Amino acid sequence: MYRSLASGEARVDAVAAQEMISLYRRNNGLGALTLDDGLQRVAEAQARDMARSGDLSARGALSGRLAAAGVKASAAEENVSAGYHTLAEAFSGWRDSKPHNARMLDRRVTRMGLATAYAPGAKYKVYWALVLAD
C-alpha cells in the first residue's frame, strides 16, 4: 500500500487495492468488489498506453475497450490518474476528487481491475487505471 511503484519491476498489489476500495465502499453502505481478470487486462492496457504516450486520455470509449477484451458489462466506470507513487496516494487522490470518488462509490459496480505502468522519462512517472463494472 505504501511501497513506491516508481520502478520498472514494481507492480501494484491488486488484492490490497481490492481490499482497500471494498472497505471504503462498505463504510459507505455499499458492497465489496471482486477482482476480475478481464477488467484487469483492460486496466493494464490503459495504464501502458498512458505511460507510453505520457497522456491521461483513454484509448477510445471504455465500452468499446471492454467489448474488445470480451468483457460483458452494462455499467462500467474508469478512474485514470498519474503521478501518485503509492497505492495509498492514488486511493486518497481518487477519494478526494468528487468525480473519481463517485465512480468508486457507484452502487452498480461489483468487479474491478487495477493496473499501473511506469515511464521513467515521462512527466508523471507512474500511471494508474482503475476499471469498475457490474
DSSP file (Angstrom, degrees, kcal/mol; ACC not computed):
  #  RESIDUE AA STRUCTURE BP1 BP2  ACC     N-H-->O    O-->H-N    N-H-->O    O-->H-N    TCO  KAPPA ALPHA  PHI   PSI    X-CA   Y-CA   Z-CA
    1    1 A M              0   0    0      0, 0.0    87,-2.5     0, 0.0    88,-0.3   0.000 360.0 360.0 360.0 -36.3    0.0    0.0    0.0
    2    2 A Y        +     0   0    0     85,-0.2     2,-0.3    84,-0.2    83,-0.0   0.338 360.0 116.2-110.0   5.1    2.9    2.4    0.8
    3    3 A R  S    S-     0   0    0      1,-0.1    84,-0.4     2,-0.0     2,-0.2  -0.590  72.5-112.8 -76.9 133.4    5.5    0.8   -1.5
    4    4 A S        -     0   0    0     -2,-0.3    82,-0.2     1,-0.1    -1,-0.1  -0.440  21.7-164.8 -68.0 135.3    6.7    3.1   -4.3
    5    5 A L        +     0   0    0     80,-3.0     2,-1.6    -2,-0.2    -1,-0.1   0.159  55.8 115.0-103.0  15.4    5.7    1.9   -7.7
    6    6 A A        +     0   0    0     79,-0.2     2,-0.3   120,-0.1    -1,-0.1  -0.386  59.5  78.1 -86.9  58.4    8.2    4.2   -9.4
    7    7 A S  S >  S-     0   0    0     -2,-1.6     3,-0.5     3,-0.1   111,-0.1  -0.972  85.4-114.2-157.3 156.8   10.3    1.5  -10.9
    8    8 A G  T 3  S+     0   0    0     -2,-0.3   110,-0.1     1,-0.2    -1,-0.1   0.784 114.3  46.6 -64.7 -28.7   10.1   -0.9  -13.8
    9    9 A E  T 3  S+     0   0    0      2,-0.0    -1,-0.2    -3,-0.0     2,-0.1   0.660  87.8 106.6 -88.2 -17.3    9.8   -4.0  -11.7
   10   10 A A    <   -     0   0    0     -3,-0.5     2,-0.4    -5,-0.1   108,-0.1  -0.368  47.4-171.2 -70.2 139.8    7.2   -2.7   -9.2
   11   11 A R        -     0   0    0     -2,-0.1     2,-0.1   106,-0.1   106,-0.1  -0.992  26.6-114.0-130.3 138.4    3.6   -4.0   -9.5
   12   12 A V        -     0   0    0     -2,-0.4     2,-1.1   104,-0.1     3,-0.1  -0.448  30.6-118.6 -67.8 142.7    0.6   -2.7   -7.7
   13   13 A D     >  -     0   0    0      1,-0.2     4,-2.2    -2,-0.1     5,-0.2  -0.735  28.4-170.6 -84.6  98.4   -0.9   -5.2   -5.3
   14   14 A A  H  > S+     0   0    0     -2,-1.1     4,-2.7     1,-0.2    -1,-0.2   0.837  83.1  54.1 -63.1 -33.9   -4.4   -5.7   -6.8
   15   15 A V  H  > S+     0   0    0      2,-0.2     4,-2.5     1,-0.2    -1,-0.2   0.929 109.0  47.6 -67.1 -44.1   -5.6   -7.7   -3.8
   16   16 A A  H  > S+     0   0    0      2,-0.2     4,-2.4     1,-0.2    -2,-0.2   0.897 113.4  49.3 -62.6 -39.0   -4.6   -4.9   -1.4
   17   17 A A  H  X S+     0   0    0     -4,-2.2     4,-2.9     2,-0.2     5,-0.3   0.922 110.4  50.0 -65.1 -44.0   -6.3   -2.4   -3.7
   18   18 A Q  H  X S+     0   0    0     -4,-2.7     4,-2.3     1,-0.2    15,-0.4   0.910 112.9  47.0 -60.7 -42.8   -9.5   -4.5   -3.8
   19   19 A E  H  X S+     0   0    0     -4,-2.5     4,-2.3     2,-0.2    -1,-0.2   0.912 113.7  48.1 -65.4 -42.5   -9.5   -4.8    0.0
   20   20 A M  H  X S+     0   0    0     -4,-2.4     4,-2.1     2,-0.2    -2,-0.2   0.939 115.9  42.0 -65.0 -48.5   -8.9   -1.1    0.4
   21   21 A I  H  X S+     0   0    0     -4,-2.9     4,-2.4     1,-0.2    -1,-0.2   0.884 114.5  52.1 -68.5 -37.7  -11.6    0.0   -2.0
   22   22 A S  H  X S+     0   0    0     -4,-2.3     4,-2.9    -5,-0.3    -1,-0.2   0.904 108.9  49.8 -64.9 -41.3  -14.0   -2.6   -0.8
   23   23 A L  H  X S+     0   0    0     -4,-2.3     4,-2.5     2,-0.2    -2,-0.2   0.923 110.9  50.3 -62.1 -43.4  -13.6   -1.5    2.8
   24   24 A Y  H  X S+     0   0    0     -4,-2.1     4,-0.6     2,-0.2    -2,-0.2   0.913 111.9  47.5 -60.1 -43.3  -14.2    2.1    1.7
   25   25 A R  H ><>S+     0   0    0     -4,-2.4     5,-2.8     1,-0.2     3,-1.1   0.927 111.1  50.5 -65.0 -44.6  -17.4    1.0   -0.1
   26   26 A R  H ><5S+     0   0    0     -4,-2.9     3,-1.9     1,-0.3    -2,-0.2   0.897 106.0  56.1 -61.0 -39.5  -18.6   -1.0    2.9
   27   27 A N  H 3<5S+     0   0    0     -4,-2.5    -1,-0.3     1,-0.3    -2,-0.2   0.672 108.7  49.4 -65.2 -15.7  -18.0    2.1    5.2
   28   28 A N  T <<5S-     0   0    0     -3,-1.1    -1,-0.3    -4,-0.6    -2,-0.2   0.094 127.5 -98.6-109.6  19.8  -20.3    3.9    2.8
   29   29 A G  T < 5S+     0   0    0     -3,-1.9     2,-0.2     1,-0.3    -3,-0.2   0.682  85.2 119.2  77.5  19.4  -23.0    1.3    2.8
   30   30 A L      < -     0   0    0     -5,-2.8    -1,-0.3    -8,-0.1    -2,-0.1  -0.697  64.2 -95.7-115.1 166.8  -22.1   -0.5   -0.4
   31   31 A G        -     0   0    0     -2,-0.2    -1,-0.1    76,-0.2    -3,-0.1  -0.333  41.0 -99.9 -78.9 161.6  -20.9   -4.0   -1.3
   32   32 A A        -     0   0    0     -7,-0.1     2,-0.3    -2,-0.1    -1,-0.1  -0.285  34.2-123.2 -72.8 163.1  -17.4   -5.2   -1.7
   33   33 A L        -     0   0    0    -15,-0.4     2,-0.3    -2,-0.0    78,-0.3  -0.770  14.8-145.1-105.1 153.7  -15.7   -5.6   -5.1
   34   34 A T  E     -a  111   0A   0     76,-2.0    78,-2.3    -2,-0.3     2,-0.2  -0.884  25.6-107.6-113.2 152.0  -14.2   -8.7   -6.6
   35   35 A L  E     -a  112   0A   0     -2,-0.3     2,-0.4    76,-0.2    78,-0.2  -0.570  33.4-160.7 -76.1 141.6  -11.1   -8.8   -8.8
   36   36 A D     >  -     0   0    0     76,-2.3     4,-2.2    -2,-0.2     5,-0.1  -0.990  17.1-148.4-130.1 125.4  -11.9   -9.6  -12.5
   37   37 A D  H  > S+     0   0    0     -2,-0.4     4,-2.2     1,-0.2     5,-0.1   0.883  99.9  50.5 -61.0 -41.0   -9.3  -10.9  -15.0
   38   38 A G  H  > S+     0   0    0      2,-0.2     4,-1.9     1,-0.2    -1,-0.2   0.924 112.1  46.1 -64.2 -44.8  -11.0   -9.2  -17.9
   39   39 A L  H  > S+     0   0    0      1,-0.2     4,-2.4     2,-0.2    74,-0.3   0.850 110.0  56.3 -65.5 -33.4  -11.1   -5.8  -16.2
   40   40 A Q  H  X S+     0   0    0     -4,-2.2     4,-2.7    72,-0.3    -2,-0.2   0.921 106.2  49.5 -63.0 -44.4   -7.5   -6.3  -15.1
   41   41 A R  H  X S+     0   0    0     -4,-2.2     4,-2.2     2,-0.2    -2,-0.2   0.905 111.7  48.7 -62.3 -41.5   -6.5   -6.7  -18.8
   42   42 A V  H  X S+     0   0    0     -4,-1.9     4,-2.2     2,-0.2    -1,-0.2   0.913 112.5  48.4 -64.8 -42.3   -8.3   -3.6  -19.8
   43   43 A A  H  X S+     0   0    0     -4,-2.4     4,-2.7     2,-0.2     5,-0.2   0.907 110.7  51.1 -63.7 -42.3   -6.7   -1.6  -16.9
   44   44 A E  H  X S+     0   0    0     -4,-2.7     4,-2.5     1,-0.2    -2,-0.2   0.916 110.5  48.4 -62.7 -43.5   -3.3   -2.9  -17.8
   45   45 A A  H  X S+     0   0    0     -4,-2.2     4,-2.4     2,-0.2    -1,-0.2   0.909 113.0  48.4 -63.4 -41.8   -3.7   -1.9  -21.4
   46   46 A Q  H  X S+     0   0    0     -4,-2.2     4,-2.4     2,-0.2    -2,-0.2   0.934 112.1  48.0 -65.0 -46.3   -4.9    1.6  -20.4
   47   47 A A  H  X S+     0   0    0     -4,-2.7     4,-2.3     1,-0.2    -2,-0.2   0.922 112.8  48.9 -61.1 -44.6   -2.0    2.1  -17.9
   48   48 A R  H  X S+     0   0    0     -4,-2.5     4,-2.5    -5,-0.2    -1,-0.2   0.920 111.4  49.6 -61.1 -44.4    0.6    1.0  -20.5
   49   49 A D  H  X S+     0   0    0     -4,-2.4     4,-2.3     1,-0.2     6,-0.3   0.901 111.2  48.7 -63.9 -41.0   -0.9    3.3  -23.2
   50   50 A M  H  X>S+     0   0    0     -4,-2.4     4,-2.6     2,-0.2     5,-0.7   0.914 112.0  49.2 -65.0 -41.3   -0.9    6.3  -20.9
   51   51 A A  H  <5S+     0   0    0     -4,-2.3    -2,-0.2     2,-0.2    -1,-0.2   0.903 112.1  48.8 -64.8 -40.9    2.7    5.6  -19.8
   52   52 A R  H  <5S+     0   0    0     -4,-2.5    -1,-0.2     1,-0.2    -2,-0.2   0.909 122.4  32.9 -63.6 -42.5    3.8    5.3  -23.5
   53   53 A S  H  <5S-     0   0    0     -4,-2.3    -2,-0.2     2,-0.2    -1,-0.2   0.700  95.8-133.8 -89.2 -20.6    2.1    8.5  -24.6
   54   54 A G  T  <5S+     0   0    0     -4,-2.6     2,-0.4     1,-0.3    -3,-0.2   0.671  71.0 116.9  72.3  16.5    2.5   10.5  -21.3
   55   55 A D      < -     0   0    0     -5,-0.7    -1,-0.3    -6,-0.3    -2,-0.2  -0.922  64.9-145.4-122.1 141.1   -1.1   11.4  -21.8
   56   56 A L        +     0   0    0     -2,-0.4    -6,-0.1    -3,-0.1     2,-0.1   0.353  61.1 122.3 -86.9   6.8   -4.1   10.6  -19.5
   57   57 A S        -     0   0    0     -7,-0.1     2,-0.1     1,-0.1    -2,-0.1  -0.392  64.6-116.7 -70.4 146.3   -6.5   10.2  -22.4
   58   58 A A        -     0   0    0      1,-0.1     2,-1.5    -2,-0.1     3,-0.1  -0.457  21.0-115.9 -78.4 155.0   -8.3    6.9  -22.8
   59   59 A R  S    S-     0   0    0      1,-0.1     2,-0.1    -2,-0.1    -1,-0.1  -0.417  81.2 -51.8 -85.3  58.7   -7.8    4.7  -25.9
   60   60 A G  S    S-     0   0    0     -2,-1.5    -1,-0.1     4,-0.1     5,-0.0  -0.331  99.2 -23.2  96.0 176.6  -11.4    5.2  -27.0
   61   61 A A     >  -     0   0    0      1,-0.1     4,-2.1    -2,-0.1     3,-0.3  -0.291  55.9-128.8 -63.0 141.3  -14.6    4.6  -25.2
   62   62 A L  H  > S+     0   0    0      1,-0.2     4,-2.8     2,-0.2     5,-0.2   0.895 108.2  58.3 -57.8 -41.7  -14.5    2.3  -22.2
   63   63 A S  H  > S+     0   0    0      1,-0.2     4,-2.3     2,-0.2    -1,-0.2   0.895 107.8  46.9 -58.4 -39.9  -17.5    0.3  -23.5
   64   64 A G  H  > S+     0   0    0     -3,-0.3     4,-2.5     2,-0.2    -1,-0.2   0.895 111.7  49.5 -68.4 -40.6  -15.5   -0.4  -26.7
   65   65 A R  H  X S+     0   0    0     -4,-2.1     4,-1.2     2,-0.2    -2,-0.2   0.880 112.1  49.1 -66.1 -37.6  -12.4   -1.4  -24.9
   66   66 A L  H  <>S+     0   0    0     -4,-2.8     5,-2.8     2,-0.2     3,-0.4   0.940 111.9  48.0 -65.6 -46.6  -14.4   -3.8  -22.7
   67   67 A A  H ><5S+     0   0    0     -4,-2.3     3,-1.6     1,-0.2    -2,-0.2   0.910 109.0  53.7 -60.8 -42.8  -16.1   -5.4  -25.7
   68   68 A A  H 3<5S+     0   0    0     -4,-2.5    -1,-0.2     1,-0.3    -2,-0.2   0.803 109.7  48.9 -62.2 -28.7  -12.8   -5.8  -27.5
   69   69 A A  T 3<5S-     0   0    0     -4,-1.2    -1,-0.3    -3,-0.4    -2,-0.2   0.415 119.4-111.8 -89.9   1.0  -11.5   -7.6  -24.4
   70   70 A G  T < 5 +     0   0    0     -3,-1.6     2,-0.5    -4,-0.3    -3,-0.2   0.727  68.3 145.8  77.3  21.7  -14.5   -9.9  -24.2
   71   71 A V      < -     0   0    0     -5,-2.8     2,-0.5    -6,-0.2    -1,-0.3  -0.829  38.1-149.7 -97.9 124.4  -15.8   -8.3  -21.0
   72   72 A K        +     0   0    0     -2,-0.5     2,-0.3    -3,-0.1    61,-0.0  -0.791  31.0 148.8 -93.1 132.1  -19.6   -8.0  -20.6
   73   73 A A        -     0   0    0     -2,-0.5     3,-0.1    61,-0.1    -6,-0.1  -0.917  35.8-167.2-161.8 133.4  -20.9   -5.1  -18.5
   74   74 A S  S    S+     0   0    0     -2,-0.3     2,-0.4     1,-0.3    -1,-0.1   0.669  91.4  34.6 -93.1 -19.6  -24.0   -3.0  -18.6
   75   75 A A  S    S+     0   0    0     33,-0.1    59,-1.9     2,-0.0     2,-0.3  -0.998  73.0 164.3-133.1 129.6  -22.4   -0.4  -16.2
   76   76 A A  E     -B  133   0A   0     -2,-0.4     2,-0.3    57,-0.2    57,-0.3  -0.998  10.9-176.0-147.9 146.5  -18.7    0.4  -16.2
   77   77 A E  E     -B  132   0A   0     55,-2.9    55,-2.7    -2,-0.3     2,-0.3  -0.911   7.1-158.3-136.4 159.4  -16.6    3.2  -14.8
   78   78 A E  E     -B  131   0A   0     -2,-0.3     2,-0.5    53,-0.2    53,-0.2  -0.984   6.4-165.6-146.4 133.9  -12.9    4.1  -15.1
   79   79 A N  E     +B  130   0A   0     51,-2.7    51,-3.0    -2,-0.3     2,-0.4  -0.981  15.3 178.8-112.8 126.1  -10.5    6.2  -13.0
   80   80 A V  E     +B  129   0A   0     -2,-0.5     2,-0.3    49,-0.2    49,-0.2  -0.947  10.4 149.4-122.5 150.3   -7.2    7.2  -14.5
   81   81 A S  E     -B  128   0A   0     47,-1.7    47,-3.1    -2,-0.4     2,-0.3  -0.961  22.6-152.2-163.2 175.4   -4.5    9.3  -12.9
   82   82 A A  E     +B  127   0A   0     -2,-0.3    45,-0.2    45,-0.2     3,-0.1  -0.990  63.5  48.1-156.3 155.7   -0.8    9.8  -12.9
   83   83 A G  S    S+     0   0    0     43,-2.5     2,-0.4    41,-0.4    44,-0.1   0.168  71.1 119.6  99.3 -17.9    1.9   11.0  -10.6
   84   84 A Y        -     0   0    0     42,-0.4    -1,-0.3     1,-0.1    -3,-0.1  -0.675  43.6-166.8 -79.6 132.6    1.0    9.0   -7.5
   85   85 A H        +     0   0    0     -2,-0.4   -80,-3.0    -3,-0.1     2,-0.3   0.631  66.2  42.7 -96.8 -14.7    3.8    6.7   -6.4
   86   86 A T  S  > S-     0   0    0    -82,-0.2     4,-2.2   -81,-0.1     5,-0.2  -0.898  79.2-119.0-129.3 160.0    1.9    4.5   -4.0
   87   87 A L  H  > S+     0   0    0    -84,-0.4     4,-2.9    -2,-0.3     5,-0.2   0.902 115.6  55.6 -59.7 -42.3   -1.5    2.8   -3.8
   88   88 A A  H  > S+     0   0    0    -87,-2.5     4,-2.4     1,-0.2    -1,-0.2   0.904 108.5  47.6 -59.8 -41.9   -2.3    4.9   -0.7
   89   89 A E  H  > S+     0   0    0    -88,-0.3     4,-2.4     2,-0.2    -1,-0.2   0.923 113.0  47.7 -65.4 -44.2   -1.6    8.1   -2.6
   90   90 A A  H  X S+     0   0    0     -4,-2.2     4,-2.4     2,-0.2     5,-0.2   0.936 113.0  48.1 -63.3 -46.2   -3.7    7.1   -5.6
   91   91 A F  H  X S+     0   0    0     -4,-2.9     4,-2.8     1,-0.2     5,-0.2   0.928 112.4  49.1 -60.1 -45.7   -6.6    6.0   -3.5
   92   92 A S  H  X S+     0   0    0     -4,-2.4     4,-2.1    -5,-0.2    -1,-0.2   0.897 110.4  51.5 -61.8 -40.2   -6.5    9.2   -1.5
   93   93 A G  H  X S+     0   0    0     -4,-2.4     4,-0.5     2,-0.2    -1,-0.2   0.915 112.7  44.9 -62.5 -43.2   -6.4   11.2   -4.7
   94   94 A W  H >< S+     0   0    0     -4,-2.4     3,-0.8     1,-0.2     7,-0.5   0.908 112.8  50.9 -66.9 -42.0   -9.5    9.4   -6.1
   95   95 A R  H 3< S+     0   0    0     -4,-2.8    -1,-0.2     1,-0.2    -2,-0.2   0.863 110.9  49.0 -63.9 -35.5  -11.3    9.7   -2.8
   96   96 A D  H 3< S+     0   0    0     -4,-2.1     2,-0.6    -5,-0.2    -1,-0.2   0.524  96.7  81.2 -84.8  -5.4  -10.7   13.4   -2.6
   97   97 A S  S <X S-     0   0    0     -3,-0.8     4,-3.3    -4,-0.5     5,-0.3  -0.900  75.4-143.9-102.5 121.0  -11.8   14.0   -6.2
   98   98 A K  H  > S+     0   0    0     -2,-0.6     4,-2.3     1,-0.2     5,-0.2   0.905  97.7  41.8 -53.9 -50.3  -15.6   14.3   -6.5
   99   99 A P  H  > S+     0   0    0      0, 0.0     4,-1.6     0, 0.0    -1,-0.2   0.913 117.7  46.5 -67.3 -39.4  -15.9   12.5   -9.9
  100  100 A H  H  > S+     0   0    0      2,-0.2     4,-2.0     1,-0.2    -2,-0.2   0.918 113.2  50.0 -65.6 -42.1  -13.3    9.8   -9.1
  101  101 A N  H  X S+     0   0    0     -4,-3.3     4,-2.0    -7,-0.5    -1,-0.2   0.913 106.7  54.8 -62.1 -43.6  -14.9    9.2   -5.7
  102  102 A A  H  < S+     0   0    0     -4,-2.3    -1,-0.2    -5,-0.3    -2,-0.2   0.872 107.5  50.9 -59.6 -37.0  -18.4    8.9   -7.3
  103  103 A R  H >< S+     0   0    0     -4,-1.6     3,-1.3     1,-0.2    -1,-0.2   0.912 109.5  49.1 -68.6 -41.3  -17.1    6.2   -9.6
  104  104 A M  H 3< S+     0   0    0     -4,-2.0    -1,-0.2     1,-0.3    -2,-0.2   0.833 115.7  45.4 -64.7 -29.9  -15.6    4.2   -6.7
  105  105 A L  T 3< S+     0   0    0     -4,-2.0     2,-0.4    -5,-0.2    -1,-0.3   0.170  77.2 134.9-100.7  18.0  -18.9    4.5   -4.9
  106  106 A D    X   -     0   0    0     -3,-1.3     3,-1.0     1,-0.2    -3,-0.1  -0.546  49.3-149.3 -66.7 120.3  -21.1    3.6   -7.8
  107  107 A R  T 3  S+     0   0    0     -2,-0.4    -1,-0.2     1,-0.2   -76,-0.2   0.657  89.9  64.9 -70.9 -13.2  -23.6    1.2   -6.3
  108  108 A R  T 3  S+     0   0    0      2,-0.0    -1,-0.2   -32,-0.0     2,-0.2   0.781  84.1  88.6 -77.6 -26.7  -23.9   -0.6   -9.7
  109  109 A V    <   +     0   0    0     -3,-1.0    25,-0.3    -6,-0.2   -78,-0.1  -0.475  35.4 160.1 -83.5 144.8  -20.3   -1.9   -9.8
  110  110 A T        +     0   0    0     23,-2.6   -76,-2.0    -2,-0.2     2,-0.3   0.418  60.5  55.4-133.8 -10.3  -19.3   -5.2   -8.3
  111  111 A R  E     -aC  34 133A   0     22,-2.6    22,-1.9   -78,-0.3     2,-0.3  -0.883  58.3-174.6-129.9 158.1  -16.0   -6.0  -10.1
  112  112 A M  E     -aC  35 132A   0    -78,-2.3   -76,-2.3    -2,-0.3     2,-0.3  -0.984  16.0-166.3-149.3 158.9  -12.7   -4.2  -10.6
  113  113 A G  E     - C   0 131A   0     18,-2.0    18,-2.9    -2,-0.3     2,-0.4  -0.975  15.3-172.1-140.5 143.0   -9.3   -4.3  -12.3
  114  114 A L  E     + C   0 130A   0     -2,-0.3     2,-0.3    16,-0.2    16,-0.2  -1.000   8.7 165.5-140.7 136.2   -6.4   -2.1  -11.4
  115  115 A A  E     - C   0 129A   0     14,-2.2    14,-2.3    -2,-0.4     2,-0.3  -0.987  16.3-159.6-147.6 157.5   -3.0   -1.5  -13.0
  116  116 A T  E     - C   0 128A   0     -2,-0.3     2,-0.3    12,-0.2    12,-0.2  -0.921   4.8-162.4-128.4 158.9   -0.1    0.8  -13.0
  117  117 A A  E     - C   0 127A   0     10,-1.8    10,-2.8    -2,-0.3     2,-0.5  -0.993  12.8-140.2-141.2 142.2    2.7    1.4  -15.6
  118  118 A Y  E     + C   0 126A   0     -2,-0.3     8,-0.2     8,-0.2  -112,-0.1  -0.868  17.3 178.6-107.1 131.3    6.0    3.1  -15.0
  119  119 A A    >   -     0   0    0      6,-3.4     3,-1.8    -2,-0.5     6,-0.4  -0.846   8.3-168.7-130.3  94.7    7.5    5.5  -17.5
  120  120 A P  T 3  S+     0   0    0      0, 0.0    -1,-0.1     0, 0.0     6,-0.1   0.781  87.1  46.5 -59.0 -29.7   10.8    6.9  -16.1
  121  121 A G  T 3  S+     0   0    0      4,-0.1     2,-0.1     3,-0.0    -2,-0.0   0.487  95.1  96.8 -91.3  -2.0   11.2    9.6  -18.8
  122  122 A A  S <  S-     0   0    0     -3,-1.8    -3,-0.1     3,-0.1     3,-0.1  -0.467  83.4-114.7 -88.7 160.0    7.6   10.8  -18.6
  123  123 A K  S    S+     0   0    0      1,-0.2    -1,-0.1    -2,-0.1     3,-0.1   0.905 113.7  32.9 -56.6 -46.7    6.4   13.8  -16.6
  124  124 A Y  S    S-     0   0    0      1,-0.1     2,-2.7   -70,-0.1   -41,-0.4   0.618  83.2-159.9 -93.6 -14.1    4.3   11.8  -14.1
  125  125 A K  S    S+     0   0    0     -6,-0.4    -6,-3.4   -74,-0.1     2,-0.5  -0.296  71.1  55.9  69.8 -58.5    6.4    8.6  -13.9
  126  126 A V  E     - C   0 118A   0     -2,-2.7   -43,-2.5    -8,-0.2     2,-0.4  -0.927  67.4-165.7-114.6 126.8    3.5    6.3  -12.6
  127  127 A Y  E     -BC  82 117A   0    -10,-2.8   -10,-1.8    -2,-0.5     2,-0.4  -0.901   6.8-158.5-113.5 138.2    0.2    5.9  -14.5
  128  128 A W  E     -BC  81 116A   0    -47,-3.1   -47,-1.7    -2,-0.4     2,-0.4  -0.903  12.1-177.6-121.8 141.7   -2.9    4.4  -12.9
  129  129 A A  E     -BC  80 115A   0    -14,-2.3   -14,-2.2    -2,-0.4     2,-0.5  -0.959   0.8-176.8-139.4 122.2   -6.0    2.8  -14.3
  130  130 A L  E     -BC  79 114A   0    -51,-3.0   -51,-2.7    -2,-0.4     2,-0.5  -0.983   8.2-168.3-116.4 120.9   -8.9    1.5  -12.2
  131  131 A V  E     -BC  78 113A   0    -18,-2.9   -18,-2.0    -2,-0.5     2,-0.4  -0.950   4.7-174.7-115.2 128.5  -11.7   -0.1  -14.2
  132  132 A L  E     +BC  77 112A   0    -55,-2.7   -55,-2.9    -2,-0.5     2,-0.3  -0.940   9.3 162.3-123.0 141.6  -15.0   -0.9  -12.4
  133  133 A A  E      BC  76 111A   0    -22,-1.9   -22,-2.6    -2,-0.4   -23,-2.6  -0.977 360.0 360.0-153.5 164.0  -18.0   -2.8  -13.8
  134  134 A D              0   0    0    -59,-1.9   -58,-0.1   -25,-0.3   -61,-0.1   0.447 360.0 360.0 -82.2 360.0  -21.2   -4.6  -12.8
